[in-house]
Amino acid sequence: DEPTSSQDIGYSEFLLARLANWAREGQMTIIMANHQLELASRHVTRLLHLQNGQLMDDQPASEIDWAALRQSLIDAEQKAEAEWT
C-alpha cells in the first residue's frame, strides 16, 4: 500500500530512493499505491493509473504528462465532491 503515508518528505524521499535502488539491482519489483504525484514522479519507472477500479493508464513514467494527470485527478475529486453535496 502507500509506504510514504504519514511520513515527512525527507523520510519518504529516503525510503523511495532505497526501494528504487533495490528494484534497479533486480532484487525486487515494487508495486505501490501513492497519492503524492510529486514524490511518485521522481521515483517511479512505470505508472498504472487506476480510477474507480478501472485501469485508466499504463505507461512508462518518462511518457507521463504529470501536470495533466494532476489536473485530471483534481477534476475527478471536484466532480465527486459536487455529486455528494
PDB file of N, CA, C and O in Angstrom, chain B, residues numbered from 101:
ATOM      1  N   ASP B 101       0.849  -1.174   0.000  1.00  0.00           N
ATOM      2  CA  ASP B 101       0.000   0.000   0.000  1.00  0.00           C
ATOM      3  C   ASP B 101       0.893   1.235   0.000  1.00  0.00           C
ATOM      4  O   ASP B 101       1.990   1.192  -0.557  1.00  0.00           O
ATOM      5  N   GLU B 102       0.474   2.286   0.582  1.00  0.00           N
ATOM      6  CA  GLU B 102       1.148   3.580   0.495  1.00  0.00           C
ATOM      7  C   GLU B 102       2.232   3.694   1.574  1.00  0.00           C
ATOM      8  O   GLU B 102       1.943   4.139   2.685  1.00  0.00           O
ATOM      9  N   PRO B 103       3.472   3.300   1.267  1.00  0.00           N
ATOM     10  CA  PRO B 103       4.515   3.261   2.291  1.00  0.00           C
ATOM     11  C   PRO B 103       4.946   4.634   2.804  1.00  0.00           C
ATOM     12  O   PRO B 103       5.565   4.738   3.863  1.00  0.00           O
ATOM     13  N   THR B 104       4.620   5.681   2.057  1.00  0.00           N
ATOM     14  CA  THR B 104       5.036   7.020   2.486  1.00  0.00           C
ATOM     15  C   THR B 104       3.933   7.768   3.226  1.00  0.00           C
ATOM     16  O   THR B 104       4.114   8.918   3.628  1.00  0.00           O
ATOM     17  N   SER B 105       2.795   7.111   3.404  1.00  0.00           N
ATOM     18  CA  SER B 105       1.697   7.757   4.113  1.00  0.00           C
ATOM     19  C   SER B 105       2.130   8.142   5.525  1.00  0.00           C
ATOM     20  O   SER B 105       2.744   7.343   6.232  1.00  0.00           O
ATOM     21  N   SER B 106       1.812   9.350   5.926  1.00  0.00           N
ATOM     22  CA  SER B 106       2.112   9.875   7.260  1.00  0.00           C
ATOM     23  C   SER B 106       3.605  10.021   7.544  1.00  0.00           C
ATOM     24  O   SER B 106       4.006  10.147   8.701  1.00  0.00           O
ATOM     25  N   GLN B 107       4.424  10.005   6.503  1.00  0.00           N
ATOM     26  CA  GLN B 107       5.866  10.211   6.679  1.00  0.00           C
ATOM     27  C   GLN B 107       6.222  11.630   6.229  1.00  0.00           C
ATOM     28  O   GLN B 107       5.587  12.185   5.332  1.00  0.00           O
ATOM     29  N   ASP B 108       7.243  12.206   6.862  1.00  0.00           N
ATOM     30  CA  ASP B 108       7.669  13.516   6.378  1.00  0.00           C
ATOM     31  C   ASP B 108       8.367  13.332   5.029  1.00  0.00           C
ATOM     32  O   ASP B 108       8.782  12.226   4.684  1.00  0.00           O
ATOM     33  N   ILE B 109       8.491  14.415   4.276  1.00  0.00           N
ATOM     34  CA  ILE B 109       9.012  14.349   2.912  1.00  0.00           C
ATOM     35  C   ILE B 109      10.446  13.814   2.875  1.00  0.00           C
ATOM     36  O   ILE B 109      10.809  13.092   1.947  1.00  0.00           O
ATOM     37  N   GLY B 110      11.249  14.154   3.855  1.00  0.00           N
ATOM     38  CA  GLY B 110      12.632  13.668   3.883  1.00  0.00           C
ATOM     39  C   GLY B 110      12.711  12.162   4.000  1.00  0.00           C
ATOM     40  O   GLY B 110      13.465  11.517   3.271  1.00  0.00           O
ATOM     41  N   TYR B 111      11.937  11.597   4.911  1.00  0.00           N
ATOM     42  CA  TYR B 111      11.955  10.144   5.078  1.00  0.00           C
ATOM     43  C   TYR B 111      11.302   9.470   3.871  1.00  0.00           C
ATOM     44  O   TYR B 111      11.758   8.410   3.443  1.00  0.00           O
ATOM     45  N   SER B 112      10.261  10.056   3.324  1.00  0.00           N
ATOM     46  CA  SER B 112       9.614   9.500   2.137  1.00  0.00           C
ATOM     47  C   SER B 112      10.588   9.415   0.977  1.00  0.00           C
ATOM     48  O   SER B 112      10.653   8.401   0.282  1.00  0.00           O
ATOM     49  N   GLU B 113      11.351  10.492   0.768  1.00  0.00           N
ATOM     50  CA  GLU B 113      12.360  10.502  -0.299  1.00  0.00           C
ATOM     51  C   GLU B 113      13.409   9.414  -0.055  1.00  0.00           C
ATOM     52  O   GLU B 113      13.784   8.695  -0.981  1.00  0.00           O
ATOM     53  N   PHE B 114      13.875   9.295   1.171  1.00  0.00           N
ATOM     54  CA  PHE B 114      14.865   8.284   1.517  1.00  0.00           C
ATOM     55  C   PHE B 114      14.324   6.880   1.240  1.00  0.00           C
ATOM     56  O   PHE B 114      15.000   6.059   0.621  1.00  0.00           O
ATOM     57  N   LEU B 115      13.107   6.614   1.700  1.00  0.00           N
ATOM     58  CA  LEU B 115      12.511   5.296   1.543  1.00  0.00           C
ATOM     59  C   LEU B 115      12.329   4.940   0.072  1.00  0.00           C
ATOM     60  O   LEU B 115      12.688   3.839  -0.347  1.00  0.00           O
ATOM     61  N   LEU B 116      11.781   5.852  -0.707  1.00  0.00           N
ATOM     62  CA  LEU B 116      11.553   5.564  -2.117  1.00  0.00           C
ATOM     63  C   LEU B 116      12.859   5.414  -2.882  1.00  0.00           C
ATOM     64  O   LEU B 116      12.954   4.583  -3.785  1.00  0.00           O
ATOM     65  N   ALA B 117      13.861   6.204  -2.535  1.00  0.00           N
ATOM     66  CA  ALA B 117      15.164   6.065  -3.184  1.00  0.00           C
ATOM     67  C   ALA B 117      15.763   4.689  -2.890  1.00  0.00           C
ATOM     68  O   ALA B 117      16.331   4.053  -3.777  1.00  0.00           O
ATOM     69  N   ARG B 118      15.637   4.242  -1.668  1.00  0.00           N
ATOM     70  CA  ARG B 118      16.165   2.928  -1.277  1.00  0.00           C
ATOM     71  C   ARG B 118      15.428   1.805  -1.998  1.00  0.00           C
ATOM     72  O   ARG B 118      16.056   0.878  -2.511  1.00  0.00           O
ATOM     73  N   LEU B 119      14.112   1.882  -2.038  1.00  0.00           N
ATOM     74  CA  LEU B 119      13.326   0.885  -2.751  1.00  0.00           C
ATOM     75  C   LEU B 119      13.673   0.878  -4.241  1.00  0.00           C
ATOM     76  O   LEU B 119      13.787  -0.184  -4.852  1.00  0.00           O
ATOM     77  N   ALA B 120      13.841   2.065  -4.817  1.00  0.00           N
ATOM     78  CA  ALA B 120      14.194   2.163  -6.238  1.00  0.00           C
ATOM     79  C   ALA B 120      15.564   1.536  -6.507  1.00  0.00           C
ATOM     80  O   ALA B 120      15.757   0.888  -7.536  1.00  0.00           O
ATOM     81  N   ASN B 121      16.507   1.722  -5.597  1.00  0.00           N
ATOM     82  CA  ASN B 121      17.822   1.104  -5.768  1.00  0.00           C
ATOM     83  C   ASN B 121      17.705  -0.411  -5.782  1.00  0.00           C
ATOM     84  O   ASN B 121      18.312  -1.071  -6.626  1.00  0.00           O
ATOM     85  N   TRP B 122      16.945  -0.963  -4.873  1.00  0.00           N
ATOM     86  CA  TRP B 122      16.761  -2.417  -4.836  1.00  0.00           C
ATOM     87  C   TRP B 122      16.113  -2.905  -6.129  1.00  0.00           C
ATOM     88  O   TRP B 122      16.499  -3.941  -6.671  1.00  0.00           O
ATOM     89  N   ALA B 123      15.142  -2.168  -6.611  1.00  0.00           N
ATOM     90  CA  ALA B 123      14.465  -2.562  -7.849  1.00  0.00           C
ATOM     91  C   ALA B 123      15.438  -2.521  -9.031  1.00  0.00           C
ATOM     92  O   ALA B 123      15.446  -3.435  -9.856  1.00  0.00           O
ATOM     93  N   ARG B 124      16.262  -1.466  -9.118  1.00  0.00           N
ATOM     94  CA  ARG B 124      17.243  -1.360 -10.204  1.00  0.00           C
ATOM     95  C   ARG B 124      18.263  -2.489 -10.146  1.00  0.00           C
ATOM     96  O   ARG B 124      18.731  -2.955 -11.185  1.00  0.00           O
ATOM     97  N   GLU B 125      18.605  -2.927  -8.958  1.00  0.00           N
ATOM     98  CA  GLU B 125      19.563  -4.016  -8.793  1.00  0.00           C
ATOM     99  C   GLU B 125      18.943  -5.369  -9.107  1.00  0.00           C
ATOM    100  O   GLU B 125      19.627  -6.392  -9.060  1.00  0.00           O
ATOM    101  N   GLY B 126      17.658  -5.382  -9.427  1.00  0.00           N
ATOM    102  CA  GLY B 126      16.979  -6.614  -9.772  1.00  0.00           C
ATOM    103  C   GLY B 126      16.575  -7.447  -8.578  1.00  0.00           C
ATOM    104  O   GLY B 126      16.225  -8.618  -8.725  1.00  0.00           O
ATOM    105  N   GLN B 127      16.618  -6.855  -7.390  1.00  0.00           N
ATOM    106  CA  GLN B 127      16.286  -7.603  -6.189  1.00  0.00           C
ATOM    107  C   GLN B 127      14.788  -7.696  -5.944  1.00  0.00           C
ATOM    108  O   GLN B 127      14.336  -8.566  -5.199  1.00  0.00           O
ATOM    109  N   MET B 128      14.014  -6.813  -6.563  1.00  0.00           N
ATOM    110  CA  MET B 128      12.572  -6.832  -6.337  1.00  0.00           C
ATOM    111  C   MET B 128      11.858  -5.966  -7.361  1.00  0.00           C
ATOM    112  O   MET B 128      12.450  -5.098  -8.003  1.00  0.00           O
ATOM    113  N   THR B 129      10.585  -6.228  -7.487  1.00  0.00           N
ATOM    114  CA  THR B 129       9.674  -5.371  -8.227  1.00  0.00           C
ATOM    115  C   THR B 129       8.752  -4.745  -7.186  1.00  0.00           C
ATOM    116  O   THR B 129       8.271  -5.428  -6.282  1.00  0.00           O
ATOM    117  N   ILE B 130       8.516  -3.469  -7.317  1.00  0.00           N
ATOM    118  CA  ILE B 130       7.706  -2.757  -6.334  1.00  0.00           C
ATOM    119  C   ILE B 130       6.429  -2.263  -6.996  1.00  0.00           C
ATOM    120  O   ILE B 130       6.466  -1.573  -8.015  1.00  0.00           O
ATOM    121  N   ILE B 131       5.318  -2.620  -6.411  1.00  0.00           N
ATOM    122  CA  ILE B 131       4.024  -2.083  -6.818  1.00  0.00           C
ATOM    123  C   ILE B 131       3.496  -1.334  -5.609  1.00  0.00           C
ATOM    124  O   ILE B 131       3.310  -1.907  -4.536  1.00  0.00           O
ATOM    125  N   MET B 132       3.259  -0.043  -5.800  1.00  0.00           N
ATOM    126  CA  MET B 132       2.951   0.800  -4.655  1.00  0.00           C
ATOM    127  C   MET B 132       1.790   1.737  -4.981  1.00  0.00           C
ATOM    128  O   MET B 132       1.728   2.311  -6.069  1.00  0.00           O
ATOM    129  N   ALA B 133       0.890   1.881  -4.044  1.00  0.00           N
ATOM    130  CA  ALA B 133      -0.145   2.909  -4.135  1.00  0.00           C
ATOM    131  C   ALA B 133       0.442   4.190  -3.549  1.00  0.00           C
ATOM    132  O   ALA B 133       1.060   4.171  -2.484  1.00  0.00           O
ATOM    133  N   ASN B 134       0.246   5.289  -4.246  1.00  0.00           N
ATOM    134  CA  ASN B 134       0.763   6.561  -3.752  1.00  0.00           C
ATOM    135  C   ASN B 134      -0.090   7.683  -4.310  1.00  0.00           C
ATOM    136  O   ASN B 134      -0.398   7.708  -5.502  1.00  0.00           O
ATOM    137  N   HIS B 135      -0.469   8.609  -3.445  1.00  0.00           N
ATOM    138  CA  HIS B 135      -1.282   9.741  -3.873  1.00  0.00           C
ATOM    139  C   HIS B 135      -0.473  11.031  -3.971  1.00  0.00           C
ATOM    140  O   HIS B 135      -1.026  12.091  -4.265  1.00  0.00           O
ATOM    141  N   GLN B 136       0.820  10.947  -3.728  1.00  0.00           N
ATOM    142  CA  GLN B 136       1.686  12.118  -3.801  1.00  0.00           C
ATOM    143  C   GLN B 136       2.391  12.109  -5.158  1.00  0.00           C
ATOM    144  O   GLN B 136       3.462  11.520  -5.301  1.00  0.00           O
ATOM    145  N   LEU B 137       1.789  12.760  -6.146  1.00  0.00           N
ATOM    146  CA  LEU B 137       2.324  12.715  -7.502  1.00  0.00           C
ATOM    147  C   LEU B 137       3.724  13.302  -7.609  1.00  0.00           C
ATOM    148  O   LEU B 137       4.548  12.793  -8.368  1.00  0.00           O
ATOM    149  N   GLU B 138       4.005  14.366  -6.860  1.00  0.00           N
ATOM    150  CA  GLU B 138       5.334  14.971  -6.925  1.00  0.00           C
ATOM    151  C   GLU B 138       6.396  13.955  -6.502  1.00  0.00           C
ATOM    152  O   GLU B 138       7.450  13.852  -7.130  1.00  0.00           O
ATOM    153  N   LEU B 139       6.120  13.230  -5.468  1.00  0.00           N
ATOM    154  CA  LEU B 139       7.037  12.213  -4.964  1.00  0.00           C
ATOM    155  C   LEU B 139       7.133  11.049  -5.949  1.00  0.00           C
ATOM    156  O   LEU B 139       8.230  10.594  -6.276  1.00  0.00           O
ATOM    157  N   ALA B 140       6.002  10.579  -6.411  1.00  0.00           N
ATOM    158  CA  ALA B 140       5.992   9.461  -7.346  1.00  0.00           C
ATOM    159  C   ALA B 140       6.730   9.803  -8.634  1.00  0.00           C
ATOM    160  O   ALA B 140       7.457   8.970  -9.175  1.00  0.00           O
ATOM    161  N   SER B 141       6.550  11.007  -9.121  1.00  0.00           N
ATOM    162  CA  SER B 141       7.164  11.384 -10.400  1.00  0.00           C
ATOM    163  C   SER B 141       8.686  11.309 -10.365  1.00  0.00           C
ATOM    164  O   SER B 141       9.322  11.165 -11.409  1.00  0.00           O
ATOM    165  N   ARG B 142       9.268  11.402  -9.193  1.00  0.00           N
ATOM    166  CA  ARG B 142      10.735  11.348  -9.072  1.00  0.00           C
ATOM    167  C   ARG B 142      11.268   9.930  -8.894  1.00  0.00           C
ATOM    168  O   ARG B 142      12.476   9.713  -8.991  1.00  0.00           O
ATOM    169  N   HIS B 143      10.398   8.967  -8.636  1.00  0.00           N
ATOM    170  CA  HIS B 143      10.895   7.641  -8.281  1.00  0.00           C
ATOM    171  C   HIS B 143      10.343   6.473  -9.089  1.00  0.00           C
ATOM    172  O   HIS B 143      10.929   5.390  -9.069  1.00  0.00           O
ATOM    173  N   VAL B 144       9.248   6.658  -9.789  1.00  0.00           N
ATOM    174  CA  VAL B 144       8.657   5.518 -10.484  1.00  0.00           C
ATOM    175  C   VAL B 144       9.248   5.337 -11.872  1.00  0.00           C
ATOM    176  O   VAL B 144       9.749   6.287 -12.473  1.00  0.00           O
ATOM    177  N   THR B 145       9.187   4.128 -12.367  1.00  0.00           N
ATOM    178  CA  THR B 145       9.599   3.850 -13.735  1.00  0.00           C
ATOM    179  C   THR B 145       8.389   3.577 -14.630  1.00  0.00           C
ATOM    180  O   THR B 145       8.469   3.705 -15.852  1.00  0.00           O
ATOM    181  N   ARG B 146       7.293   3.208 -14.022  1.00  0.00           N
ATOM    182  CA  ARG B 146       6.063   2.904 -14.755  1.00  0.00           C
ATOM    183  C   ARG B 146       4.877   3.315 -13.879  1.00  0.00           C
ATOM    184  O   ARG B 146       4.928   3.204 -12.654  1.00  0.00           O
ATOM    185  N   LEU B 147       3.829   3.781 -14.515  1.00  0.00           N
ATOM    186  CA  LEU B 147       2.653   4.220 -13.777  1.00  0.00           C
ATOM    187  C   LEU B 147       1.432   3.458 -14.256  1.00  0.00           C
ATOM    188  O   LEU B 147       1.142   3.397 -15.451  1.00  0.00           O
ATOM    189  N   LEU B 148       0.730   2.882 -13.303  1.00  0.00           N
ATOM    190  CA  LEU B 148      -0.592   2.306 -13.552  1.00  0.00           C
ATOM    191  C   LEU B 148      -1.581   3.221 -12.851  1.00  0.00           C
ATOM    192  O   LEU B 148      -1.559   3.336 -11.626  1.00  0.00           O
ATOM    193  N   HIS B 149      -2.431   3.859 -13.600  1.00  0.00           N
ATOM    194  CA  HIS B 149      -3.402   4.792 -13.039  1.00  0.00           C
ATOM    195  C   HIS B 149      -4.746   4.083 -12.965  1.00  0.00           C
ATOM    196  O   HIS B 149      -5.348   3.750 -13.986  1.00  0.00           O
ATOM    197  N   LEU B 150      -5.205   3.858 -11.737  1.00  0.00           N
ATOM    198  CA  LEU B 150      -6.494   3.207 -11.504  1.00  0.00           C
ATOM    199  C   LEU B 150      -7.495   4.252 -11.038  1.00  0.00           C
ATOM    200  O   LEU B 150      -7.176   5.131 -10.237  1.00  0.00           O
ATOM    201  N   GLN B 151      -8.705   4.139 -11.552  1.00  0.00           N
ATOM    202  CA  GLN B 151      -9.767   5.052 -11.130  1.00  0.00           C
ATOM    203  C   GLN B 151     -11.064   4.272 -11.090  1.00  0.00           C
ATOM    204  O   GLN B 151     -11.469   3.676 -12.089  1.00  0.00           O
ATOM    205  N   ASN B 152     -11.714   4.273  -9.942  1.00  0.00           N
ATOM    206  CA  ASN B 152     -12.963   3.534  -9.756  1.00  0.00           C
ATOM    207  C   ASN B 152     -12.806   2.066 -10.149  1.00  0.00           C
ATOM    208  O   ASN B 152     -13.710   1.469 -10.733  1.00  0.00           O
ATOM    209  N   GLY B 153     -11.658   1.500  -9.824  1.00  0.00           N
ATOM    210  CA  GLY B 153     -11.409   0.089 -10.087  1.00  0.00           C
ATOM    211  C   GLY B 153     -11.061  -0.229 -11.531  1.00  0.00           C
ATOM    212  O   GLY B 153     -10.911  -1.398 -11.885  1.00  0.00           O
ATOM    213  N   GLN B 154     -10.931   0.773 -12.356  1.00  0.00           N
ATOM    214  CA  GLN B 154     -10.616   0.574 -13.768  1.00  0.00           C
ATOM    215  C   GLN B 154      -9.197   1.066 -14.067  1.00  0.00           C
ATOM    216  O   GLN B 154      -8.763   2.092 -13.544  1.00  0.00           O
ATOM    217  N   LEU B 155      -8.489   0.326 -14.908  1.00  0.00           N
ATOM    218  CA  LEU B 155      -7.161   0.756 -15.340  1.00  0.00           C
ATOM    219  C   LEU B 155      -7.330   1.851 -16.377  1.00  0.00           C
ATOM    220  O   LEU B 155      -7.824   1.607 -17.478  1.00  0.00           O
ATOM    221  N   MET B 156      -6.915   3.062 -16.016  1.00  0.00           N
ATOM    222  CA  MET B 156      -7.068   4.214 -16.899  1.00  0.00           C
ATOM    223  C   MET B 156      -5.837   4.446 -17.766  1.00  0.00           C
ATOM    224  O   MET B 156      -5.935   4.967 -18.877  1.00  0.00           O
ATOM    225  N   ASP B 157      -4.674   4.051 -17.243  1.00  0.00           N
ATOM    226  CA  ASP B 157      -3.430   4.336 -17.953  1.00  0.00           C
ATOM    227  C   ASP B 157      -2.348   3.379 -17.480  1.00  0.00           C
ATOM    228  O   ASP B 157      -2.318   3.003 -16.308  1.00  0.00           O
ATOM    229  N   ASP B 158      -1.475   2.989 -18.372  1.00  0.00           N
ATOM    230  CA  ASP B 158      -0.333   2.133 -18.068  1.00  0.00           C
ATOM    231  C   ASP B 158       0.768   2.537 -19.028  1.00  0.00           C
ATOM    232  O   ASP B 158       0.716   2.218 -20.216  1.00  0.00           O
ATOM    233  N   GLN B 159       1.766   3.240 -18.511  1.00  0.00           N
ATOM    234  CA  GLN B 159       2.840   3.684 -19.387  1.00  0.00           C
ATOM    235  C   GLN B 159       4.115   3.979 -18.605  1.00  0.00           C
ATOM    236  O   GLN B 159       4.082   4.150 -17.386  1.00  0.00           O
ATOM    237  N   PRO B 160       5.233   4.036 -19.313  1.00  0.00           N
ATOM    238  CA  PRO B 160       6.492   4.408 -18.656  1.00  0.00           C
ATOM    239  C   PRO B 160       6.395   5.814 -18.078  1.00  0.00           C
ATOM    240  O   PRO B 160       5.765   6.692 -18.668  1.00  0.00           O
ATOM    241  N   ALA B 161       7.007   6.020 -16.948  1.00  0.00           N
ATOM    242  CA  ALA B 161       6.950   7.322 -16.266  1.00  0.00           C
ATOM    243  C   ALA B 161       7.479   8.448 -17.154  1.00  0.00           C
ATOM    244  O   ALA B 161       7.009   9.582 -17.066  1.00  0.00           O
ATOM    245  N   SER B 162       8.443   8.140 -17.997  1.00  0.00           N
ATOM    246  CA  SER B 162       9.034   9.167 -18.855  1.00  0.00           C
ATOM    247  C   SER B 162       8.048   9.713 -19.885  1.00  0.00           C
ATOM    248  O   SER B 162       8.273  10.787 -20.443  1.00  0.00           O
ATOM    249  N   GLU B 163       6.971   8.996 -20.142  1.00  0.00           N
ATOM    250  CA  GLU B 163       5.978   9.431 -21.121  1.00  0.00           C
ATOM    251  C   GLU B 163       4.758  10.104 -20.498  1.00  0.00           C
ATOM    252  O   GLU B 163       3.834  10.498 -21.211  1.00  0.00           O
ATOM    253  N   ILE B 164       4.750  10.233 -19.193  1.00  0.00           N
ATOM    254  CA  ILE B 164       3.579  10.765 -18.498  1.00  0.00           C
ATOM    255  C   ILE B 164       3.609  12.284 -18.465  1.00  0.00           C
ATOM    256  O   ILE B 164       4.633  12.894 -18.160  1.00  0.00           O
ATOM    257  N   ASP B 165       2.491  12.872 -18.776  1.00  0.00           N
ATOM    258  CA  ASP B 165       2.300  14.307 -18.601  1.00  0.00           C
ATOM    259  C   ASP B 165       1.788  14.481 -17.180  1.00  0.00           C
ATOM    260  O   ASP B 165       0.584  14.420 -16.933  1.00  0.00           O
ATOM    261  N   TRP B 166       2.708  14.698 -16.247  1.00  0.00           N
ATOM    262  CA  TRP B 166       2.363  14.738 -14.824  1.00  0.00           C
ATOM    263  C   TRP B 166       1.406  15.878 -14.498  1.00  0.00           C
ATOM    264  O   TRP B 166       0.533  15.732 -13.641  1.00  0.00           O
ATOM    265  N   ALA B 167       1.566  17.016 -15.180  1.00  0.00           N
ATOM    266  CA  ALA B 167       0.658  18.147 -14.923  1.00  0.00           C
ATOM    267  C   ALA B 167      -0.764  17.798 -15.363  1.00  0.00           C
ATOM    268  O   ALA B 167      -1.722  18.116 -14.657  1.00  0.00           O
ATOM    269  N   ALA B 168      -0.910  17.155 -16.508  1.00  0.00           N
ATOM    270  CA  ALA B 168      -2.241  16.766 -16.980  1.00  0.00           C
ATOM    271  C   ALA B 168      -2.849  15.711 -16.071  1.00  0.00           C
ATOM    272  O   ALA B 168      -4.047  15.750 -15.792  1.00  0.00           O
ATOM    273  N   LEU B 169      -2.037  14.767 -15.605  1.00  0.00           N
ATOM    274  CA  LEU B 169      -2.532  13.747 -14.685  1.00  0.00           C
ATOM    275  C   LEU B 169      -3.002  14.388 -13.387  1.00  0.00           C
ATOM    276  O   LEU B 169      -4.075  14.058 -12.881  1.00  0.00           O
ATOM    277  N   ARG B 170      -2.200  15.305 -12.846  1.00  0.00           N
ATOM    278  CA  ARG B 170      -2.573  16.006 -11.615  1.00  0.00           C
ATOM    279  C   ARG B 170      -3.902  16.728 -11.799  1.00  0.00           C
ATOM    280  O   ARG B 170      -4.774  16.666 -10.933  1.00  0.00           O
ATOM    281  N   GLN B 171      -4.052  17.415 -12.935  1.00  0.00           N
ATOM    282  CA  GLN B 171      -5.290  18.161 -13.185  1.00  0.00           C
ATOM    283  C   GLN B 171      -6.478  17.217 -13.325  1.00  0.00           C
ATOM    284  O   GLN B 171      -7.568  17.525 -12.842  1.00  0.00           O
ATOM    285  N   SER B 172      -6.288  16.075 -13.977  1.00  0.00           N
ATOM    286  CA  SER B 172      -7.407  15.138 -14.120  1.00  0.00           C
ATOM    287  C   SER B 172      -7.836  14.582 -12.767  1.00  0.00           C
ATOM    288  O   SER B 172      -9.022  14.336 -12.547  1.00  0.00           O
ATOM    289  N   LEU B 173      -6.891  14.385 -11.866  1.00  0.00           N
ATOM    290  CA  LEU B 173      -7.237  13.920 -10.523  1.00  0.00           C
ATOM    291  C   LEU B 173      -7.972  14.993  -9.734  1.00  0.00           C
ATOM    292  O   LEU B 173      -8.921  14.697  -9.008  1.00  0.00           O
ATOM    293  N   ILE B 174      -7.533  16.234  -9.877  1.00  0.00           N
ATOM    294  CA  ILE B 174      -8.223  17.354  -9.217  1.00  0.00           C
ATOM    295  C   ILE B 174      -9.642  17.469  -9.753  1.00  0.00           C
ATOM    296  O   ILE B 174     -10.588  17.641  -8.984  1.00  0.00           O
ATOM    297  N   ASP B 175      -9.794  17.374 -11.078  1.00  0.00           N
ATOM    298  CA  ASP B 175     -11.121  17.472 -11.689  1.00  0.00           C
ATOM    299  C   ASP B 175     -12.030  16.345 -11.202  1.00  0.00           C
ATOM    300  O   ASP B 175     -13.199  16.578 -10.897  1.00  0.00           O
ATOM    301  N   ALA B 176     -11.500  15.132 -11.129  1.00  0.00           N
ATOM    302  CA  ALA B 176     -12.288  13.983 -10.676  1.00  0.00           C
ATOM    303  C   ALA B 176     -12.715  14.160  -9.225  1.00  0.00           C
ATOM    304  O   ALA B 176     -13.841  13.824  -8.858  1.00  0.00           O
ATOM    305  N   GLU B 177     -11.811  14.688  -8.400  1.00  0.00           N
ATOM    306  CA  GLU B 177     -12.144  14.910  -6.988  1.00  0.00           C
ATOM    307  C   GLU B 177     -13.223  15.975  -6.854  1.00  0.00           C
ATOM    308  O   GLU B 177     -14.153  15.825  -6.061  1.00  0.00           O
ATOM    309  N   GLN B 178     -13.102  17.045  -7.622  1.00  0.00           N
ATOM    310  CA  GLN B 178     -14.107  18.110  -7.554  1.00  0.00           C
ATOM    311  C   GLN B 178     -15.467  17.610  -8.042  1.00  0.00           C
ATOM    312  O   GLN B 178     -16.501  17.983  -7.488  1.00  0.00           O
ATOM    313  N   LYS B 179     -15.468  16.771  -9.073  1.00  0.00           N
ATOM    314  CA  LYS B 179     -16.720  16.217  -9.575  1.00  0.00           C
ATOM    315  C   LYS B 179     -17.360  15.319  -8.519  1.00  0.00           C
ATOM    316  O   LYS B 179     -18.570  15.375  -8.300  1.00  0.00           O
ATOM    317  N   ALA B 180     -16.546  14.493  -7.869  1.00  0.00           N
ATOM    318  CA  ALA B 180     -17.058  13.605  -6.821  1.00  0.00           C
ATOM    319  C   ALA B 180     -17.635  14.417  -5.661  1.00  0.00           C
ATOM    320  O   ALA B 180     -18.699  14.086  -5.137  1.00  0.00           O
ATOM    321  N   GLU B 181     -16.929  15.482  -5.260  1.00  0.00           N
ATOM    322  CA  GLU B 181     -17.434  16.332  -4.170  1.00  0.00           C
ATOM    323  C   GLU B 181     -18.742  16.981  -4.535  1.00  0.00           C
ATOM    324  O   GLU B 181     -19.640  17.078  -3.699  1.00  0.00           O
ATOM    325  N   ALA B 182     -18.872  17.435  -5.787  1.00  0.00           N
ATOM    326  CA  ALA B 182     -20.105  18.074  -6.234  1.00  0.00           C
ATOM    327  C   ALA B 182     -21.273  17.103  -6.227  1.00  0.00           C
ATOM    328  O   ALA B 182     -22.406  17.486  -5.937  1.00  0.00           O
ATOM    329  N   GLU B 183     -20.995  15.852  -6.546  1.00  0.00           N
ATOM    330  CA  GLU B 183     -22.055  14.846  -6.567  1.00  0.00           C
ATOM    331  C   GLU B 183     -22.541  14.510  -5.160  1.00  0.00           C
ATOM    332  O   GLU B 183     -23.685  14.093  -4.981  1.00  0.00           O
ATOM    333  N   TRP B 184     -21.681  14.689  -4.167  1.00  0.00           N
ATOM    334  CA  TRP B 184     -22.044  14.372  -2.769  1.00  0.00           C
ATOM    335  C   TRP B 184     -22.729  15.528  -2.075  1.00  0.00           C
ATOM    336  O   TRP B 184     -23.314  15.341  -1.008  1.00  0.00           O
ATOM    337  N   THR B 185     -22.674  16.726  -2.653  1.00  0.00           N
ATOM    338  CA  THR B 185     -23.305  17.876  -1.975  1.00  0.00           C
ATOM    339  C   THR B 185     -24.635  18.209  -2.578  1.00  0.00           C
ATOM    340  O   THR B 185     -25.299  19.144  -2.131  1.00  0.00           O
TER     341      THR B 185
END
